[in-house]
Amino acid sequence: MVEIQAVLDACVLYSFYLRKIFMRLDGEEELYHAHWSNEINDEWKRNLIKNKPHLEKKDLDATIFWMNKAIDDALVHSYKHHEKKPLLG
Protein backbone atom coordinates (compact mmCIF):
# COMPACT_ATOMS: atom_id res chain seq x y z
CA MET A 1 0.00 0.00 0.00
CA VAL A 2 1.21 3.48 -0.89
CA GLU A 3 1.68 5.69 2.16
CA ILE A 4 2.06 9.04 0.41
CA GLN A 5 -1.29 10.81 0.00
CA ALA A 6 -1.81 14.02 -2.00
CA VAL A 7 -4.75 16.26 -2.79
CA LEU A 8 -4.59 17.38 -6.40
CA ASP A 9 -5.93 20.90 -6.58
CA ALA A 10 -7.67 22.50 -9.55
CA CYS A 11 -4.42 24.16 -10.69
CA VAL A 12 -2.92 20.69 -11.26
CA LEU A 13 -6.00 19.06 -12.79
CA TYR A 14 -6.67 22.01 -15.12
CA SER A 15 -3.76 21.10 -17.39
CA PHE A 16 -4.27 18.00 -19.54
CA TYR A 17 -0.56 17.20 -19.35
CA LEU A 18 -0.22 17.64 -15.58
CA ARG A 19 -3.45 15.71 -15.03
CA LYS A 20 -2.13 12.86 -17.17
CA ILE A 21 1.25 12.79 -15.39
CA PHE A 22 -0.24 12.82 -11.89
CA MET A 23 -2.85 10.20 -12.79
CA ARG A 24 -0.13 7.96 -14.19
CA LEU A 25 2.10 8.42 -11.13
CA ASP A 26 -0.76 7.09 -9.03
CA GLY A 27 -2.43 4.55 -11.32
CA GLU A 28 0.47 2.89 -13.14
CA GLU A 29 3.55 3.81 -11.13
CA GLU A 30 1.85 3.70 -7.71
CA LEU A 31 4.21 6.34 -6.30
CA TYR A 32 1.48 8.01 -4.25
CA HIS A 33 -2.29 8.07 -3.88
CA ALA A 34 -4.17 11.01 -5.40
CA HIS A 35 -7.30 12.61 -3.99
CA TRP A 36 -9.68 15.32 -5.18
CA SER A 37 -13.20 16.51 -4.44
CA ASN A 38 -16.24 17.36 -6.52
CA GLU A 39 -15.54 21.03 -5.72
CA ILE A 40 -12.00 20.74 -7.09
CA ASN A 41 -13.29 19.05 -10.24
CA ASP A 42 -15.96 21.73 -10.67
CA GLU A 43 -13.33 24.47 -10.33
CA TRP A 44 -10.88 23.17 -12.94
CA LYS A 45 -13.72 22.26 -15.32
CA ARG A 46 -15.37 25.69 -14.97
CA ASN A 47 -12.08 27.52 -15.59
CA LEU A 48 -11.13 25.34 -18.51
CA ILE A 49 -14.49 25.98 -20.21
CA LYS A 50 -14.12 29.71 -19.51
CA ASN A 51 -10.60 29.88 -20.98
CA LYS A 52 -11.08 27.35 -23.79
CA PRO A 53 -14.70 27.69 -24.92
CA HIS A 54 -14.21 25.18 -27.75
CA LEU A 55 -14.13 22.42 -25.12
CA GLU A 56 -17.45 20.77 -24.38
CA LYS A 57 -18.80 20.37 -20.85
CA LYS A 58 -19.95 16.81 -21.62
CA ASP A 59 -16.42 15.81 -22.64
CA LEU A 60 -14.95 17.22 -19.43
CA ASP A 61 -17.69 15.48 -17.43
CA ALA A 62 -16.63 12.23 -19.11
CA THR A 63 -13.00 12.94 -18.20
CA ILE A 64 -13.98 13.39 -14.56
CA PHE A 65 -16.07 10.21 -14.65
CA TRP A 66 -13.10 8.18 -15.94
CA MET A 67 -10.70 9.82 -13.47
CA ASN A 68 -12.96 8.74 -10.62
CA LYS A 69 -13.15 5.20 -12.04
CA ALA A 70 -9.41 4.94 -12.70
CA ILE A 71 -8.21 5.64 -9.17
CA ASP A 72 -10.01 3.94 -6.31
CA ASP A 73 -10.98 6.24 -3.44
CA ALA A 74 -9.57 9.35 -5.15
CA LEU A 75 -12.86 11.23 -4.87
CA VAL A 76 -13.21 12.40 -1.29
CA HIS A 77 -16.33 13.43 0.59
CA SER A 78 -16.81 14.74 4.13
CA TYR A 79 -13.51 16.60 4.21
CA LYS A 80 -14.71 20.02 5.40
CA HIS A 81 -13.60 19.35 8.98
CA HIS A 82 -10.00 19.10 7.70
CA GLU A 83 -10.02 22.55 6.12
CA LYS A 84 -8.20 25.29 7.94
CA LYS A 85 -10.36 27.82 9.66
CA PRO A 86 -9.50 31.45 8.90
CA LEU A 87 -7.26 33.13 11.45
CA LEU A 88 -9.30 36.30 11.31
CA GLY A 89 -12.98 36.06 11.33
Backbone bond lengths (Angstrom), bond angles and torsions (degrees), N, CA, C in turn:
res aa  C-N    CA-C-N  psi(-1)  N-CA   C-N-CA  omega(-1)  CA-C   N-CA-C  phi
1 M - - - 1.455 - - 1.530 109.90 -
2 V 1.306 116.00 137.96 1.456 122.60 179.23 1.522 109.05 -77.73
3 E 1.325 116.23 130.84 1.458 120.19 -178.49 1.526 113.11 -92.05
4 I 1.314 117.49 -24.37 1.462 120.63 -177.92 1.521 109.03 -78.74
5 Q 1.328 115.93 125.25 1.460 123.07 179.26 1.535 107.92 -116.72
6 A 1.323 117.76 141.96 1.463 120.82 178.69 1.519 110.46 -145.08
7 V 1.316 115.45 138.00 1.460 121.33 172.46 1.516 107.22 -92.17
8 L 1.319 116.06 121.34 1.462 121.03 177.23 1.517 108.02 -89.14
9 D 1.301 116.12 115.29 1.454 121.29 -178.12 1.524 110.10 -82.40
10 A 1.321 115.18 171.05 1.468 121.66 -177.48 1.528 112.07 -58.67
11 C 1.330 117.53 -33.08 1.469 119.90 -178.67 1.530 111.53 -66.35
12 V 1.317 118.12 -25.51 1.465 122.07 175.88 1.527 110.34 -83.82
13 L 1.318 117.13 -44.60 1.463 121.36 -175.55 1.528 112.92 -74.98
14 Y 1.314 117.78 -18.90 1.469 122.65 179.61 1.531 111.16 -59.88
15 S 1.310 116.62 -43.42 1.459 121.59 -176.89 1.535 110.70 -81.91
16 F 1.319 116.06 126.24 1.464 120.78 177.60 1.525 110.73 -54.29
17 Y 1.337 116.11 -45.49 1.457 120.17 -175.31 1.523 112.21 -68.64
18 L 1.338 117.83 -44.46 1.462 120.14 176.84 1.528 110.94 -64.28
19 R 1.333 116.11 -42.01 1.462 120.94 179.06 1.534 109.48 -58.29
20 K 1.314 116.20 -46.22 1.465 121.07 -179.40 1.533 111.23 -63.19
21 I 1.321 117.59 -44.02 1.465 121.50 179.86 1.524 110.66 -62.45
22 F 1.336 117.02 -50.16 1.456 120.17 -177.25 1.531 112.48 -67.24
23 M 1.312 117.04 -33.65 1.468 120.23 176.05 1.533 109.58 -66.40
24 R 1.310 116.01 -42.06 1.470 119.95 -179.61 1.528 111.35 -66.62
25 L 1.332 116.94 -40.02 1.464 120.40 179.85 1.530 111.68 -62.21
26 D 1.324 116.08 -27.95 1.461 119.82 175.48 1.528 109.54 -86.71
27 G 1.304 117.04 -60.07 1.458 122.30 -171.20 1.514 115.53 -63.95
28 E 1.318 118.07 -52.00 1.467 121.02 -175.33 1.525 112.35 -93.27
29 E 1.318 116.42 -43.68 1.464 120.30 -175.11 1.527 112.72 -85.89
30 E 1.322 116.70 -23.17 1.464 123.37 180.00 1.529 112.52 53.96
31 L 1.337 116.35 42.56 1.461 120.85 178.91 1.520 112.60 -82.87
32 Y 1.310 117.17 -21.71 1.462 122.87 -179.95 1.518 107.39 -161.92
33 H 1.344 116.14 176.97 1.463 119.10 175.81 1.530 108.63 -119.51
34 A 1.320 115.68 122.18 1.464 122.40 -177.42 1.521 111.19 -85.18
35 H 1.332 114.35 149.14 1.460 122.07 174.59 1.526 108.69 -138.16
36 W 1.322 115.30 152.81 1.456 123.00 173.05 1.519 107.67 -157.70
37 S 1.309 116.33 170.90 1.467 121.39 179.65 1.523 109.40 -122.78
38 N 1.317 115.52 168.58 1.467 119.39 174.42 1.523 110.65 -60.98
39 E 1.332 116.79 -36.12 1.471 120.28 179.65 1.528 110.97 -65.36
40 I 1.316 117.26 -39.91 1.467 120.78 176.83 1.521 109.83 -64.27
41 N 1.324 117.08 -45.60 1.471 119.94 178.14 1.521 111.69 -61.32
42 D 1.326 117.12 -41.64 1.467 120.40 178.37 1.522 111.15 -61.80
43 E 1.332 116.55 -38.59 1.474 120.30 -178.18 1.525 111.89 -66.95
44 W 1.336 118.19 -49.45 1.462 117.98 -178.14 1.525 111.29 -68.56
45 K 1.337 116.60 -35.59 1.467 119.85 178.45 1.533 110.95 -65.42
46 R 1.326 116.87 -46.14 1.462 122.13 179.59 1.534 111.09 -59.27
47 N 1.329 117.01 -45.23 1.460 120.48 -178.87 1.520 112.52 -70.91
48 L 1.298 116.52 -34.40 1.461 119.48 177.54 1.529 110.85 -66.40
49 I 1.328 116.94 -42.76 1.470 120.49 177.75 1.530 110.50 -64.74
50 K 1.316 116.64 -38.96 1.472 121.18 179.03 1.528 110.92 -63.80
51 N 1.329 117.07 -43.53 1.464 121.26 -175.48 1.519 114.01 -87.27
52 K 1.313 117.24 -20.60 1.469 121.68 -179.79 1.524 108.27 -134.79
53 P 1.341 116.84 74.63 1.465 120.63 -172.56 1.536 114.77 -62.91
54 H 1.321 117.79 -12.77 1.472 119.23 177.00 1.531 112.03 -72.73
55 L 1.328 116.62 -16.60 1.466 119.97 177.38 1.522 109.62 -76.52
56 E 1.307 115.81 144.44 1.465 121.46 -177.94 1.527 110.50 -99.20
57 K 1.322 115.41 137.10 1.463 121.84 179.14 1.524 110.96 -56.02
58 K 1.326 117.32 -41.82 1.468 120.91 -177.76 1.524 111.59 -63.46
59 D 1.332 117.31 -33.74 1.462 120.27 178.08 1.532 110.96 -70.28
60 L 1.324 116.27 -39.48 1.461 119.76 177.88 1.525 110.85 -70.25
61 D 1.327 117.18 -35.30 1.465 120.29 174.71 1.536 110.09 -61.77
62 A 1.321 116.31 -39.24 1.471 120.53 177.86 1.530 110.16 -66.16
63 T 1.318 117.26 -39.20 1.467 120.91 176.98 1.525 110.13 -59.31
64 I 1.314 116.62 -46.65 1.466 121.45 179.86 1.530 110.35 -63.47
65 F 1.316 117.12 -41.85 1.463 120.86 177.57 1.525 110.61 -56.33
66 W 1.340 116.82 -48.08 1.458 120.88 -177.33 1.522 112.18 -71.78
67 M 1.332 116.94 -31.65 1.473 119.67 174.06 1.527 109.85 -60.73
68 N 1.330 115.70 -46.50 1.460 120.82 -178.53 1.534 111.67 -65.17
69 K 1.330 116.81 -32.16 1.467 120.75 178.24 1.532 111.37 -77.13
70 A 1.332 116.57 -32.91 1.464 120.91 -173.27 1.525 113.09 -71.99
71 I 1.324 116.86 -34.04 1.462 120.05 -176.21 1.524 108.96 -121.48
72 D 1.317 114.75 110.97 1.467 120.68 -179.82 1.525 110.90 -59.11
73 D 1.300 115.67 136.30 1.469 123.11 175.13 1.527 114.29 62.02
74 A 1.325 118.13 18.76 1.468 119.40 177.83 1.524 111.02 -72.84
75 L 1.313 116.87 -38.96 1.464 120.98 -179.57 1.519 109.25 -76.17
76 V 1.327 115.70 118.13 1.466 119.79 -177.58 1.524 110.57 -104.77
77 H 1.313 114.16 148.89 1.457 123.85 176.51 1.527 106.64 -128.68
78 S 1.285 117.66 167.63 1.475 122.15 175.01 1.529 112.45 51.76
79 Y 1.297 115.95 51.17 1.465 120.88 -178.32 1.530 112.53 -109.76
80 K 1.313 117.44 -7.17 1.464 121.40 -173.15 1.526 112.87 -54.80
81 H 1.323 117.92 -33.51 1.460 120.10 -178.84 1.530 112.28 -68.95
82 H 1.342 117.67 -12.85 1.464 121.35 177.06 1.531 112.69 -88.66
83 E 1.326 116.69 -16.42 1.459 119.80 -178.06 1.515 110.50 -69.17
84 K 1.320 114.52 144.31 1.454 119.89 178.27 1.523 110.42 -68.52
85 K 1.269 115.19 139.13 1.469 119.85 174.62 1.525 107.68 -85.56
86 P 1.332 117.98 144.80 1.464 119.54 -179.55 1.537 110.91 -62.82
87 L 1.329 114.63 143.69 1.457 119.81 179.42 1.516 112.02 -69.65
88 L 1.326 114.72 -35.28 1.464 120.05 178.25 1.512 108.10 -110.21
89 G 1.274 116.81 136.16 1.436 115.35 -176.48 1.447 111.80 -139.55
